Amino acid sequence: MPPDLNLDLIGALTGFSVGTLDGRDAMMVIEIAANAEDFAQGIRHKMPVAMTPERARELGEALLMAAAAANMGDAPSYAVN
C-alpha cells in the first residue's frame, strides 16, 4: 500500500544549476520553495548536492522516466532508490 502523502510538505522546485565539483564529481544546486506559503512569499532555499558521474546519470535517467510518465498521466510511483 502506498504511504500517505502530505502534499503540504512537498517543496516546489523553483530553479537549479549544474556543473562539476573539482572537475571530478557532478554538482547541482537546487532551489526550492519549502511549502505553498514560502512559494507565495518568494522565499527560496538552496541546496548544493554533489554526486559521482554514475549517480548523476542515474538521476538524469530517472527524472526523464518520471517526466515521461507524468506526461502520460500514469499513476504515481512510490518506488524509492
C-alpha positions in Angstrom: 0.0 0.0 0.0 1.4 3.4 -0.9 2.4 5.7 2.0 0.1 8.6 2.9 1.5 11.7 1.3 1.0 15.1 2.9 1.2 17.4 -0.2 1.7 20.4 2.0 5.1 19.1 3.0 6.4 18.7 -0.6 8.6 21.6 -1.8 8.4 23.1 -5.3 11.5 23.2 -7.5 11.9 26.9 -8.5 15.4 26.7 -10.1 18.5 24.7 -10.5 22.1 24.9 -11.8 24.6 22.2 -12.6 28.3 21.9 -13.0 31.3 19.9 -11.7 33.0 19.9 -8.4 36.8 19.9 -8.7 36.4 18.5 -12.2 35.5 15.0 -10.9 32.1 14.9 -9.4 28.8 16.3 -10.8 27.3 19.1 -8.8 23.8 20.6 -8.8 22.3 23.3 -6.7 18.5 23.0 -6.4 16.4 26.0 -5.4 13.1 25.2 -3.7 10.1 26.8 -2.0 9.6 24.6 1.0 5.8 25.0 1.0 2.9 26.9 -0.6 3.4 29.8 1.8 7.1 30.2 1.0 6.3 30.0 -2.7 3.7 32.8 -2.4 6.1 34.9 -0.4 9.0 34.3 -2.7 11.1 32.6 0.0 13.6 30.1 -1.6 16.1 27.7 -0.1 19.2 26.5 -2.0 20.7 23.0 -1.5 24.0 22.1 -3.1 24.3 18.4 -4.0 27.4 16.6 -5.2 27.4 13.1 -6.7 29.5 10.7 -8.7 29.2 10.9 -12.5 27.5 7.5 -12.4 24.9 8.7 -9.9 24.3 11.8 -11.9 23.5 9.7 -15.0 21.1 7.5 -12.9 19.4 10.6 -11.6 19.1 12.1 -15.1 17.6 8.9 -16.5 15.2 8.5 -13.6 14.0 12.1 -14.0 13.4 11.5 -17.7 11.4 8.4 -17.0 9.3 10.2 -14.3 8.7 13.2 -16.7 7.6 10.8 -19.4 5.2 9.0 -17.0 3.9 12.4 -15.7 3.1 13.5 -19.3 1.2 10.2 -19.9 -0.8 10.6 -16.7 0.4 7.4 -15.1 -0.4 6.6 -11.5 2.3 7.9 -9.1 5.2 5.7 -8.3 6.1 5.1 -4.7 9.5 3.4 -5.5 12.5 4.9 -3.8 16.1 4.4 -4.6 
